Amino acid sequence: MQIRHLKAFTFPVPFKRVFRHASASRSQAENVIVAAHAADGKIGYGEGCPRLYVTGETVPDCAAFVSQYADSFCADVRSVNDLRAWADAHRSVIDNNPAAFCAMEIAALDLLGKEDSCNIEQLLGVATGPPDVAYSAVLGDMPLPLYRWQLRDYRARGFTDFKVKLSGSPRRDRAKLAPFASRGSGPETVRLDANNLWETPMAAIKHLDALEDVAFAIEEPLQAGDIEGCAQIARDCRIKIIADESVWLADQLEALAEPSRWIANVRVSKMGGIVRSLDVVAAAASAGIDVIVGCQVGETSLLTRAALPVIASAPGAIVAAEGAFGTHLLASDLTDRTIMFGHGGVLRGRDVPDRSGGGLGLRLDPAAVLVPLEVT
């Protein structure tokens, strides 16, 4: 396969509702979409979601990265092995531009799958097809009446796994967790997301001690990279720590002493694509560290589909999955078929498009409006 050229776009689709947490408030998708064109007319599509507070990237940054490295990428990448070799040779720049490279990588893999008439799992040697996945309900930091309404709606839809975004206000966060405490030790599982709220372990510990004791884990309570401080929180509060912004490379897992206290949040865009995500999951499973396969708010079905081989790669290590919101959140999707969860948060593998063309099995919606990204 020869990639003739790459084109970069964005798809700034509005959300049906504003999504808030401690680090950001978002009302529309923020992404880069890459189209990889082959000489025979086939096109592969990929997506990355830059976040300034996660990877330090913006959409213009991603456009500049694609423009800078497109010629080298197109000249050198003709197979999965070539893709790995290119990524290894450019590791340092990918580490600083993971969402941009993620879009390029997924586009190339989609195109390779179409050229070889095999789906993404077969192409990567992961599994024969996408798995059934039960996704978590995510409750943002919203006004309490709206929060309670959304929680009731999630429960009516059959969800039993919840992620609750904290506000930093003890009174407000106690009120958010009270509905879970009132159910006792039912079938529901709850984890918290602090989005780097606190500067010190003692501030986080004080806040957690004031809350209802219903959560089994908390995500990024301190500033990114404060591994020692998070370990102190884990010990004092008897709670697992979910490392998100603090871990995006396989070798960073070595710093997570006492593996049973940690969970790695693997988000395909944050990690820099599917292949790098697979490497992190494999390293975590080997080290005895559990994994959540997460997402960026506002992902289209391209990234939802891209996460499925990662979820399938190490089922024993995956404790939860986030994403697959599709048009539950987006006003419209980029693709002509939306991959999103159904009742109970479950996405059935049989419902994932598996067209004979291979790759991701998705086509763009003709009505979707892509905005070209120009480098200035």
C-alpha positions as CSV (number, residue, x, y, z in Angstrom):
1,M,0.0,0.0,0.0
2,Q,1.2,3.5,-0.8
3,I,-0.3,6.5,1.0
4,R,-0.4,9.3,-1.5
5,H,-1.2,12.1,0.8
6,L,-2.8,13.1,4.1
7,K,-5.4,15.8,4.7
8,A,-6.4,17.2,8.1
9,F,-9.8,18.5,9.1
10,T,-11.8,19.2,12.3
11,F,-15.4,18.3,13.0
12,P,-16.6,20.8,15.7
13,V,-20.0,19.3,16.2
14,P,-22.1,20.7,19.1
15,F,-23.0,18.7,22.2
16,K,-26.6,18.1,23.2
17,R,-25.6,19.4,26.7
18,V,-22.6,21.1,28.2
19,F,-20.2,18.8,30.0
20,R,-18.2,20.2,33.0
21,H,-15.5,19.0,35.2
22,A,-12.8,20.6,37.4
23,S,-10.4,21.2,34.4
24,A,-12.7,22.3,31.7
25,S,-16.3,23.0,30.4
26,R,-17.1,21.8,26.9
27,S,-20.1,22.4,24.6
28,Q,-18.7,21.0,21.3
29,A,-16.3,18.5,20.0
30,E,-12.6,19.4,19.7
31,N,-10.8,17.1,17.3
32,V,-8.5,16.6,14.4
33,I,-9.7,14.2,11.6
34,V,-7.0,12.9,9.2
35,A,-7.8,11.4,5.8
36,A,-5.2,9.1,4.4
37,H,-5.6,8.8,0.6
38,A,-4.2,5.9,-1.4
39,A,-3.3,5.9,-5.1
40,D,-6.1,3.6,-5.9
41,G,-8.7,6.0,-4.5
42,K,-9.3,4.3,-1.1
43,I,-9.4,6.6,1.9
44,G,-8.7,5.8,5.6
45,Y,-9.9,8.0,8.4
46,G,-8.5,8.7,11.8
47,E,-9.3,10.9,14.8
48,G,-7.4,12.5,17.6
49,C,-8.8,14.7,20.4
50,P,-6.2,17.3,21.6
51,R,-6.6,18.6,25.1
52,L,-4.4,21.4,26.3
53,Y,-4.8,20.3,30.0
54,V,-4.0,16.6,29.1
55,T,-1.3,16.5,26.4
56,G,-0.6,20.2,25.9
57,E,-2.0,20.1,22.3
58,T,-4.5,22.3,20.5
59,V,-6.2,21.7,17.1
60,P,-3.8,24.1,15.3
61,D,-0.9,22.2,16.9
62,C,-2.2,19.0,15.5
63,A,-2.6,20.5,12.0
64,A,1.0,21.7,12.1
65,F,2.2,18.3,13.2
66,V,0.3,16.5,10.4
67,S,1.7,19.0,7.8
68,Q,5.3,18.7,9.1
69,Y,5.4,14.9,9.1
70,A,3.0,13.9,6.3
71,D,5.6,13.5,3.6
72,S,7.9,11.2,5.7
73,F,4.9,9.3,7.0
74,C,3.5,8.7,3.5
75,A,6.8,7.7,2.1
76,D,7.7,5.2,4.9
77,V,4.4,3.6,6.1
78,R,3.2,0.7,3.9
79,S,2.4,-1.9,6.5
80,V,1.7,-2.3,10.3
81,N,5.4,-3.1,10.8
82,D,6.4,0.1,8.9
83,L,3.9,2.0,11.1
84,R,5.6,0.7,14.3
85,A,9.0,1.5,12.9
86,W,8.0,5.0,12.0
87,A,6.5,5.6,15.5
88,D,9.6,4.2,17.2
89,A,11.9,6.5,15.1
90,H,9.8,9.5,16.0
91,R,9.0,8.6,19.6
92,S,10.1,11.9,21.1
93,V,7.9,14.1,18.8
94,I,5.0,11.7,19.2
95,D,5.3,11.9,23.0
96,N,4.7,15.7,22.6
97,N,2.0,15.3,20.0
98,P,0.1,12.1,20.8
99,A,-3.4,13.2,19.6
100,A,-2.0,14.4,16.3
101,F,-0.2,11.2,15.6
102,C,-3.2,9.2,16.8
103,A,-5.3,10.6,14.0
104,M,-2.5,9.8,11.5
105,E,-2.0,6.3,12.8
106,I,-5.7,5.3,12.8
107,A,-6.2,6.7,9.3
108,A,-3.3,4.5,8.1
109,L,-4.6,1.4,9.9
110,D,-8.1,2.0,8.5
111,L,-6.6,2.3,5.0
112,L,-4.4,-0.8,5.5
113,G,-7.4,-2.8,6.6
114,K,-9.3,-1.7,3.5
115,E,-6.4,-2.6,1.3
116,D,-6.1,-6.1,2.9
117,S,-9.9,-6.6,3.4
118,C,-9.6,-7.3,7.1
119,N,-10.9,-5.5,10.1
120,I,-8.8,-3.6,12.6
121,E,-8.6,-6.5,15.1
122,Q,-7.4,-9.0,12.4
123,L,-4.9,-6.4,11.1
124,L,-3.4,-6.0,14.6
125,G,-3.6,-9.7,15.5
126,V,-5.8,-9.0,18.5
127,A,-9.0,-10.9,18.0
128,T,-11.4,-12.1,15.3
129,G,-13.9,-9.3,15.9
130,P,-15.0,-6.5,18.3
131,P,-16.1,-7.6,21.8
132,D,-19.2,-6.9,23.7
133,V,-18.4,-4.0,26.1
134,A,-20.2,-2.6,29.1
135,Y,-19.5,1.1,29.4
136,S,-19.5,3.3,32.5
137,A,-22.0,6.1,33.1
138,V,-20.2,9.4,33.5
139,L,-21.7,12.1,35.7
140,G,-20.2,15.5,35.1
141,D,-20.0,18.4,37.6
142,M,-23.4,20.0,36.9
143,P,-26.1,21.6,39.0
144,L,-27.4,19.1,41.6
145,P,-31.0,19.0,40.2
146,L,-29.6,18.1,36.7
147,Y,-27.1,15.7,38.3
148,R,-29.9,13.8,40.1
149,W,-32.0,13.7,36.9
150,Q,-29.1,12.3,34.9
151,L,-28.4,9.7,37.6
152,R,-32.0,8.6,37.6
153,D,-31.9,8.4,33.8
154,Y,-28.7,6.3,33.8
155,R,-30.2,3.9,36.4
156,A,-33.4,3.7,34.3
157,R,-31.1,2.7,31.3
158,G,-29.7,-0.1,33.4
159,F,-26.2,1.2,34.2
160,T,-24.4,-0.2,37.2
161,D,-21.0,1.3,36.8
162,F,-20.5,5.0,37.5
163,K,-17.8,7.6,37.3
164,V,-18.5,10.8,39.2
165,K,-16.7,14.1,38.6
166,L,-15.8,15.9,41.8
167,S,-16.3,19.6,42.3
168,G,-13.9,20.2,45.2
169,S,-16.8,21.4,47.5
170,P,-17.3,18.8,50.3
171,R,-20.9,19.7,50.7
172,R,-21.6,19.5,47.0
173,D,-19.7,16.2,46.6
174,R,-21.4,14.6,49.6
175,A,-24.7,15.4,48.0
176,K,-23.6,13.9,44.7
177,L,-22.6,10.6,46.4
178,A,-25.5,10.4,48.8
179,P,-27.7,8.5,46.3
180,F,-25.1,5.8,46.1
181,A,-24.7,5.5,49.8
182,S,-28.4,5.1,50.4
183,R,-28.4,2.0,48.2
184,G,-25.9,0.3,50.5
185,S,-23.8,-2.5,49.0
186,G,-25.9,-3.0,45.9
187,P,-24.7,-4.0,42.5
188,E,-23.4,-0.6,41.6
189,T,-19.8,0.3,41.5
190,V,-18.6,3.9,41.8
191,R,-15.3,5.7,41.1
192,L,-14.4,9.4,41.4
193,D,-12.6,11.7,39.1
194,A,-10.9,14.7,40.6
195,N,-9.2,16.1,37.4
196,N,-6.1,17.2,39.3
197,L,-8.1,19.2,41.9
198,W,-5.6,19.3,44.8
199,E,-2.0,20.5,45.3
200,T,-1.2,18.3,48.3
201,P,-2.0,14.8,49.5
202,M,-3.4,16.1,52.8
203,A,-5.9,18.4,51.1
204,A,-7.2,15.4,49.0
205,I,-7.3,13.1,52.1
206,K,-9.3,15.7,54.1
207,H,-11.8,16.0,51.3
208,L,-12.1,12.2,50.8
209,D,-12.5,11.6,54.5
210,A,-15.5,14.0,54.4
211,L,-17.3,12.1,51.7
212,E,-19.6,9.0,51.7
213,D,-17.4,5.9,51.6
214,V,-18.9,4.5,48.4
215,A,-16.1,4.7,45.8
216,F,-13.4,2.1,45.1
217,A,-11.0,4.4,43.2
218,I,-10.2,8.1,42.5
219,E,-8.7,9.4,39.3
220,E,-5.9,12.0,39.3
221,P,-6.5,13.6,42.7
222,L,-3.2,15.6,42.6
223,Q,-1.2,17.4,39.9
224,A,-0.1,15.1,37.0
225,G,3.0,13.1,37.8
226,D,2.7,13.3,41.7
227,I,3.0,9.5,42.0
228,E,4.4,9.6,45.6
229,G,1.6,11.9,46.8
230,C,-1.1,9.7,45.1
231,A,0.4,6.6,46.8
232,Q,0.0,8.3,50.2
233,I,-3.7,9.0,49.4
234,A,-4.2,5.4,48.4
235,R,-2.7,4.1,51.7
236,D,-4.5,6.6,54.0
237,C,-7.9,6.5,52.3
238,R,-7.8,2.8,51.4
239,I,-8.7,3.7,47.8
240,K,-7.2,2.8,44.4
241,I,-5.6,5.6,42.3
242,I,-6.5,5.9,38.6
243,A,-3.5,7.3,36.7
244,D,-4.6,9.3,33.7
245,E,-2.5,12.4,32.8
246,S,0.3,10.8,34.9
247,V,0.7,7.8,32.6
248,W,0.8,7.8,28.8
249,L,3.8,5.5,28.1
250,A,4.4,1.9,28.9
251,D,7.7,2.6,30.7
252,Q,6.0,5.0,33.1
253,L,4.2,2.1,34.7
254,E,7.5,1.1,36.4
255,A,7.1,4.1,38.8
256,L,3.8,2.7,40.1
257,A,5.0,0.7,43.1
258,E,2.4,-1.6,44.8
259,P,0.5,-2.4,41.6
260,S,-2.6,-3.4,43.5
261,R,-3.2,0.2,44.5
262,W,-3.2,1.5,40.9
263,I,-5.3,1.5,37.8
264,A,-4.0,2.9,34.4
265,N,-6.5,4.9,32.3
266,V,-5.6,4.2,28.7
267,R,-7.2,6.6,26.3
268,V,-6.2,6.0,22.7
269,S,-5.9,9.7,21.8
270,K,-3.9,10.5,24.9
271,M,-1.5,7.5,24.4
272,G,-0.8,8.4,20.8
273,G,-2.8,5.7,18.9
274,I,-3.9,2.1,19.0
275,V,-0.5,0.5,18.9
276,R,0.9,2.5,21.7
277,S,-2.2,1.9,23.7
278,L,-1.9,-1.9,23.2
279,D,1.7,-1.7,24.4
280,V,0.6,0.1,27.6
281,V,-2.2,-2.4,28.3
282,A,0.2,-5.3,27.8
283,A,2.8,-3.8,30.1
284,A,0.1,-3.1,32.8
285,A,-1.3,-6.6,32.6
286,S,2.2,-8.0,33.0
287,A,2.8,-5.8,36.0
288,G,-0.5,-6.7,37.6
289,I,-1.9,-3.2,37.2
290,D,-5.6,-3.0,36.3
291,V,-6.7,-0.9,33.3
292,I,-9.6,1.4,32.4
293,V,-9.9,2.0,28.7
294,G,-11.1,5.6,28.7
295,C,-12.0,8.3,26.2
296,Q,-12.0,12.0,25.6
297,V,-15.4,13.8,25.9
298,G,-16.8,14.3,22.4
299,E,-15.1,11.4,20.5
300,T,-16.9,10.4,17.4
301,S,-17.5,6.8,16.3
302,L,-14.0,6.7,14.7
303,L,-12.3,6.8,18.2
304,T,-15.0,4.6,19.7
305,R,-14.2,2.0,17.1
306,A,-10.4,2.4,17.5
307,A,-10.7,1.6,21.3
308,L,-12.3,-1.8,20.8
309,P,-9.2,-3.7,19.9
310,V,-7.5,-2.2,22.9
311,I,-10.4,-3.4,25.1
312,A,-10.2,-6.9,23.5
313,S,-6.5,-7.2,23.9
314,A,-6.3,-8.1,27.7
315,P,-9.8,-8.8,29.0
316,G,-8.5,-10.0,32.4
317,A,-6.9,-6.6,33.1
318,I,-9.7,-4.3,31.9
319,V,-11.9,-3.2,34.9
320,A,-14.0,-0.6,33.1
321,A,-14.5,1.2,29.8
322,E,-15.6,4.7,29.1
323,G,-17.0,6.2,25.9
324,A,-19.3,5.1,23.1
325,F,-21.7,8.1,23.9
326,G,-22.2,8.7,20.2
327,T,-25.4,10.8,19.6
328,H,-26.4,10.4,23.3
329,L,-24.0,13.4,23.5
330,L,-23.1,14.6,20.0
331,A,-25.7,16.5,18.0
332,S,-24.6,14.3,15.0
333,D,-21.9,11.8,14.3
334,L,-19.1,12.0,11.8
335,T,-20.0,8.5,10.4
336,D,-23.1,7.2,8.7
337,R,-23.6,4.6,11.5
338,T,-23.0,5.5,15.2
339,I,-21.2,3.1,17.5
340,M,-22.8,3.8,20.9
341,F,-23.9,1.9,24.0
342,G,-27.4,0.6,24.5
343,H,-29.3,-0.6,27.6
344,G,-27.1,-1.2,30.6
345,G,-24.3,0.7,28.8
346,V,-23.6,-2.4,26.7
347,L,-22.3,-2.2,23.2
348,R,-22.8,-5.5,21.4
349,G,-20.0,-6.6,19.2
350,R,-22.5,-7.8,16.7
351,D,-23.8,-4.2,16.4
352,V,-20.4,-2.8,15.4
353,P,-20.2,-2.3,11.6
354,D,-18.2,-5.0,9.9
355,R,-18.3,-4.0,6.2
356,S,-16.5,-6.1,3.7
357,G,-14.2,-3.2,3.0
358,G,-12.2,-3.8,6.2
359,G,-10.5,-1.4,8.5
360,L,-12.7,0.4,11.0
361,G,-15.8,-0.6,8.9
362,L,-17.1,2.9,8.9
363,R,-18.0,5.4,6.2
364,L,-18.3,9.2,6.7
365,D,-21.9,10.6,6.8
366,P,-22.4,12.6,3.6
367,A,-24.1,15.3,5.7
368,A,-21.1,15.7,8.0
369,V,-19.4,19.0,7.6
370,L,-15.6,18.7,7.9
371,V,-13.6,22.0,8.2
372,P,-10.2,21.9,6.5
373,L,-7.3,22.7,8.8
374,E,-4.8,25.0,7.2
375,V,-1.3,25.7,8.7
376,T,-0.7,29.4,9.1
